Amino acid sequence: MYTETRLLSNWALALVLGLVLAALIAGFGTAGYFIATRRAKRPFVGFIIRYSVTFLSLFLLEAGFLWFLPSVHTGMRHLTTVVVGWMVGLAGAGNSVSGSTLTLQDPAIAFEIDVGCLGGILFWSYIALVLAEPAATRRQRLIGLGAGVVALVAFNLFRITASIYVEWSTGVNIHDYFYLFNMLFVLCVWAGWLRIIRPKRQAATPKDA
């Protein structure tokens, strides 16, 4: 009986998490749609389907790597820890790195860089938005993906570094507040890309005589 109850509770938890994920995907995709259609209207359902399929594919691909090749994420966590340690060191915080654990000194406090810190959701959301835009050319998509991913990597490193440094120096935990701004930053980068490519699309459209 206990085993059955536990199994049911696990399924219920998985269902709730699945519904939350679906709601987040739909909500974020809808926000991206309204940003994209401020000047050029396009079918809502088609945009959401392209966005959702791309996001879920990337999300499942990352889950597959976590399951079958965990060393990939382990290496990324270690590299992120080294870079963040170097950045807080520039701000005068003495520290040491051991694997994915960053230990700051005076006062001594340790931080663990886990998989969530890598910002996978940010990257998958942005990539899905770019690929969901039907009017962009292949070249525009490649430029948008390259520049956007670089911007998101820089933002993610800043987010981790600022959270660690502020908590170490003041004792104030601002890490959770960054989650309120993560997706807003993604939407800002997405909106900036749209603003760049739209004049090119409009200029390429022949005018009526």
N, C-alpha and C positions, 0 to 999 in steps of 0.2 A: 504493500500500500504506500509506503513511504517513497519507494522508487517511482511509482506511478505519479504521485503528487509532485515529486521533484521534476519528473519529465514534463508534466503538464505546465509547471511554472516556467521551465526553460523555454517551452514552445510559446508560452504567453509573452515572455520577455522578448523573444525573437520577433514575434508578431508586432509588439509595440515598437521595437527599434526599427523594424521594417516600415511601419506606418509613419514614424517620425522622419525617417530618411526620405520616404516618398513625398511627404509634405514639404520638406526642405528643398528637394529637387524641384517640385512643382512651383513653390513660392519663389525660389531664386530664378528659375527659368522664366517665370512670368514677369519678374522685375526686369530681367534682361530683355524680354520681348518688348515691353513698353518703352525702354530706353532706345531700342533699335527702331521702333516704329514712330518716333517723334516726327520724322520728316517723310519717311517712306513706309507705306503700309504694306504688310505681308500677312499671309495666313497664319493665325495663331497656332492652330493645331499642328501644322507642319513644323513650325519652329520648335514647339515644345517637344514633339516626338524626336526630332533630330538632336536636340539638346539632351533629352533624357537618355536616349539610346547611347550617345557618345559618353555621357557622364557615367552611366552604369557600366559600360564596357571598360572604361579606364579604372573605375572603382574595383570591379571584379578582377581586373588584371593585377592591380596592386595587391589585392587579397590573395591572389594566386602566388605572387612572389613571396608574400609573407608566409604562406603555408609551405611552399615547396623550396623556395630559395631565401630563407631568412637572412643569409649572410649578406645579401644585397642591402637590405635596410640596416643591418648592423654596421656595415661599412659606411653608409650614409650618415648614420647617427654619430659614429666616431669622427668623421670628417667635419660634421656640423659642430661638434663639441670643440674640436681644435680651433676652428675659425672663430667661434664665439669666445673661446678663451683668449685668443689673440686680440679680439676687439675690446673685451672688458679690460685686458691688460693695457691697451692704449689709453684707457680712461683712468689708469692708476690703481686698478684692483689686482693685487697679487693673487695668482691662482695656479692650480695644478690640474692636469687632465689625466684621467685614467679610464680608458675606454670611452663610454658615453657619459661619464660622470665628471662634472666640473666642480671643483672645490675652491671656493674663495677664502681668503685669509683676512684676519683682523677686521671683523669677527669671522670665525670659521663657519661656513655654511656650504652645503653640497647641493647641487642641482643635477637631476638626471634628465638627459635629452632622450625622450622616448619617441616612438613612431609618430605619434600625433604632432610632435614638434616639427616634423619634416614638412608639414603643410600640404599633404597630398590633396586634401579636399579643395584647397585654394587653386591648385594647378589644374585639377580635373574640371572644376567649374569653369575656369577661364577658357581652357582648351575647348570644352563643349560649347561655350557661347560663340567662340570664333568659328568653329566648324558648323554651327547651326545657322550662321549668316549666309543666306542663299546667294546674295548678289556680289559677294567678294570673289575676286579672281584667285587663282592658285598662288600667284606671287604675293598678293596682299595678305592671304592667309598665312603664308610662310613668314612674312615679315612681322605680322601681328603676333604669331606664336613665338617667334624668336625674341622680339623686343618685350612682349608681355611676360614670358617666363623669366627673363633676366630681371625685370622689374619686381616680379613676385618673389624671386630668390632673395633679392636685396631687401625687400620688405620683411620677409620671413626672418632673415638673419637679424635685421634691426629689431623686430618684435621680440625675439628670444633674448637678444643682448640687453635691450632696454628693460625687459621684465626682470632679468637676473640682477642687473646693476642696481635698479631702483630698490628691489627687495633687499639686496645686500647692504646698500648704503643707508636706507631709511627704515627698513622693516615693513614697508608697505607692499602688499601683494597686488600688482596691477596686471598680472598675467591673464586672469579671467576676463578683465575688461577689454582686452585686445580682441576677444572673440566677437565683440559687438562691432568691431571695425574691420575685421578680416574680409568679410564678404562685401562690405562697402568699398573697400580698396579694390577688390576684384572688379566690381561694377564700374569704378572710376577708370581703371585701366581699359576695360572693355569699351566704355563710352569714348575714351580718348582715341582708341583705334578706329572706332566708327567715324569719329569726326575727321580723322585723317583721310580715310578711304572714300568718304562720300563726295567730296569735291571732285575727285578723279572720276568717279562714276558719272556724276552729273556733267562734267566737262566732256566726257566721251559720248554723251547722248546727243545725237544731231538735233538741231532746232528745226522747227517747221519753217518753210520758206514763206 
